[in-house]
Amino acid sequence: MHALLVEDDDRMARALGTALAQRGHTVRRAARALDALRYVREAEFVLLDLGLPDLDGLELLRRLRTVCDAPVIVVTARCEERDIVQGLRAGADDYVVKPFRMAELMARIDTVRRRTGPHPRHPDGAGRIVRAGDVEVDTAGRTVTVAGREIRLTRREFDVLAHLAARPDEVHAREEILDRIWGDAFLGTSRSLDVHVAGIRAKTGRPGLVRTVRGFGYRLGGGAGPAASGERDEGR
């Protein structure tokens, strides 16, 4: 696999490059955002530091997402919740805070690669169109339309929505979703899932599309129209 390593710190870049090469990856390093944009189309996955000298890493991530569908893992010293949420919303497939254990990062790379790809299939292998109100989820074509207009979701956002749409009448536990989409049920204390659910609701303009079952998880809703406000909670 060909990795693009976007890291301006020479020592960190050497350590990451060595670890990746030992696992059979070829690595191209970019120390600046402009170089990353130049090389990203040849990358099969990207490791991205946010502290770059020529452009904020979050802005670079947004630009990468317009030209490249490769998995992106943010590897950064920024540990504030706001930064993590912004990174996930901007399209990161995972977010790792420095300092980190190299073995854990390599495991996260393996997990992201298993769960993603140029045209990843939904984990349940579903290939049909599911309708919820005026929302249509095409699990084979990986598209979402609202009132006939296509909505652009991030890879993870679509995976979460497609997972719920595959069995629309069921309530899905948080741990189940995290295991199927992220490959790790123990991420239940993280906000990754909540951030992606919020992104689905905001981008579709249908706050009732994904409904929260308090203390348990989520299920597909009826795609309540734009006049609705807030998420719909259900007791259990």
C-alpha positions in Angstrom: 0.0 0.0 0.0 1.2 3.5 -0.8 1.0 5.9 2.1 1.2 9.7 2.0 2.7 11.0 5.2 2.0 14.7 5.7 4.3 15.7 8.6 6.6 18.7 8.9 8.5 17.3 11.9 11.6 15.5 10.6 12.0 13.2 13.6 8.4 12.2 13.7 8.4 11.7 9.9 11.4 9.3 10.1 9.8 7.3 12.9 6.5 6.9 11.1 8.2 6.3 7.7 10.3 3.5 9.2 7.3 1.9 11.0 5.3 1.9 7.8 8.1 0.6 5.6 8.6 -2.3 8.1 5.0 -3.3 7.5 5.5 -3.3 3.7 4.1 0.1 2.8 5.8 2.5 0.4 5.8 6.0 1.8 5.9 9.5 0.3 6.5 12.3 2.7 5.1 15.8 2.3 6.2 18.5 4.7 3.9 21.1 3.3 0.2 21.2 2.4 0.9 22.2 -1.2 3.1 19.1 -1.6 0.3 16.9 -0.1 -2.2 18.2 -2.6 0.2 17.4 -5.4 0.8 13.8 -4.3 -2.5 12.8 -2.8 -4.0 11.3 -5.9 -1.4 8.5 -5.9 -2.0 7.7 -2.2 -3.9 4.7 -0.9 -4.1 6.1 2.6 -3.0 9.4 4.3 -1.5 10.2 7.7 -2.1 13.9 8.3 -0.5 16.2 10.9 -2.6 19.3 11.5 0.3 21.6 12.4 1.7 22.5 9.0 3.7 25.6 8.1 1.8 26.8 5.0 -1.8 25.8 5.7 -3.9 24.7 8.7 -4.3 21.0 8.6 -8.1 21.1 8.9 -8.3 23.2 5.8 -6.0 20.9 4.0 -8.2 18.0 5.1 -11.2 19.7 3.6 -9.3 20.3 0.3 -8.1 16.7 0.2 -11.6 15.4 0.5 -12.6 17.3 -2.7 -10.0 15.5 -4.8 -9.3 12.2 -3.0 -11.4 9.4 -1.5 -8.4 7.7 0.2 -8.7 7.0 3.9 -7.3 9.8 6.1 -6.0 9.4 9.6 -5.2 12.6 11.5 -2.1 12.2 13.7 -1.7 15.4 15.7 -0.9 16.9 19.1 -4.2 18.8 19.1 -6.3 17.1 21.7 -9.1 19.5 22.4 -12.6 18.1 21.8 -13.3 20.9 19.4 -10.4 19.9 17.2 -11.4 16.2 17.2 -14.9 17.0 16.3 -13.8 19.3 13.5 -11.4 16.7 12.2 -14.1 14.0 12.0 -16.6 16.4 10.5 -14.1 17.4 7.9 -13.8 13.8 6.7 -11.1 12.1 8.8 -11.6 8.4 9.1 -9.8 8.3 12.4 -8.1 10.8 14.8 -5.0 9.9 16.8 -3.5 12.2 19.4 0.3 12.5 19.9 2.0 11.1 21.8 0.8 7.6 20.7 2.0 4.1 20.8 3.3 3.1 17.4 1.7 -0.4 17.6 -1.7 1.2 18.2 -1.4 3.5 15.3 -0.4 0.6 13.0 -3.5 -1.3 14.2 -5.7 1.7 13.5 -4.3 1.9 10.0 -5.1 -1.7 9.4 -8.6 -1.3 10.7 -9.3 1.8 8.5 -7.9 0.0 5.5 -10.2 -3.0 6.1 -13.2 -0.8 6.4 -12.6 1.6 3.6 -11.5 1.6 0.0 -12.0 3.5 -3.3 -15.6 2.1 -3.5 -16.2 0.4 -0.2 -19.2 -1.8 0.2 -21.6 -1.4 3.0 -20.6 -3.8 5.8 -23.9 -5.8 5.5 -23.4 -6.1 1.7 -26.8 -4.5 1.1 -27.4 -3.3 -2.4 -30.8 -1.5 -2.5 -32.5 1.8 -2.1 -34.1 2.5 1.3 -36.6 5.3 1.6 -37.3 7.3 4.8 -39.8 10.1 4.1 -38.3 12.1 1.2 -34.8 10.6 1.9 -33.4 7.9 -0.3 -30.3 5.9 0.6 -28.7 4.0 -2.3 -26.5 1.5 -0.5 -25.0 0.2 -3.7 -24.3 3.5 -5.4 -23.4 5.1 -2.0 -25.6 8.1 -2.6 -28.1 9.9 -0.5 -30.8 12.2 -1.9 -33.2 14.5 0.0 -36.3 15.6 -1.9 -34.5 14.6 -5.1 -31.3 16.5 -4.4 -28.1 14.6 -3.8 -26.4 15.2 -0.4 -22.7 14.7 0.0 -21.8 12.8 3.2 -18.4 11.8 4.4 -17.4 8.1 4.0 -18.1 7.4 7.7 -21.4 9.3 7.7 -22.6 7.3 4.8 -21.5 4.0 6.4 -23.4 4.8 9.6 -26.5 5.7 7.7 -26.3 2.7 5.4 -25.8 0.4 8.4 -29.0 1.7 9.9 -30.8 1.5 6.6 -29.9 -2.1 6.0 -32.2 -3.1 8.9 -34.4 0.0 9.2 -36.9 -1.5 11.7 -34.3 -2.4 14.2 -32.6 -0.4 17.0 -28.8 -0.7 16.7 -26.6 -0.6 19.8 -23.8 1.9 19.9 -21.3 -1.0 20.3 -22.7 -2.8 17.3 -22.3 0.3 15.1 -18.8 1.0 16.3 -17.7 -2.6 15.8 -19.2 -2.8 12.3 -18.1 0.6 11.0 -14.9 1.4 13.1 -13.9 -2.2 13.8 -13.7 -1.5 17.5 -16.7 -1.7 19.9 -14.6 -0.3 22.7 -14.7 3.2 21.1 -18.1 3.5 22.9 -16.7 6.3 25.2 -15.6 8.3 22.2 -17.7 10.9 20.5 -16.9 9.7 17.0 -20.3 8.1 16.4 -22.2 11.0 17.9 -20.3 13.5 15.7 -21.1 11.5 12.6 -24.8 11.2 13.5 -24.9 14.9 14.0 -23.3 15.4 10.6 -26.0 13.2 8.9 -28.8 15.2 10.6 -27.3 18.5 9.7 -26.4 17.8 6.1 -29.7 16.1 5.2 -31.7 18.8 7.1 -33.8 15.9 8.5 -33.2 15.7 12.2 -35.6 12.8 12.6 -33.7 10.6 10.0 -31.5 9.1 12.7 -33.3 8.7 16.0 -31.6 8.2 19.4 -32.7 5.5 21.7 -31.6 6.7 25.1 -29.0 4.6 26.8 -28.8 2.1 23.9 -28.1 3.4 20.4 -29.8 4.6 17.2 -32.3 3.6 14.5 -33.4 4.9 11.2 -36.3 7.3 11.5 -38.9 8.6 9.2 -36.8 11.4 7.7 -38.8 14.2 9.4 -39.0 17.3 7.2 -37.0 20.6 7.7 -39.7 22.0 9.9 -38.8 19.6 12.6 -36.3 20.7 15.2 -33.9 18.8 17.4 -33.3 15.0 17.5 -36.0 12.6 18.5 -35.2 10.6 21.6 -37.0 7.4 22.5 -37.0 5.6 25.8 -36.1 2.0 26.2 
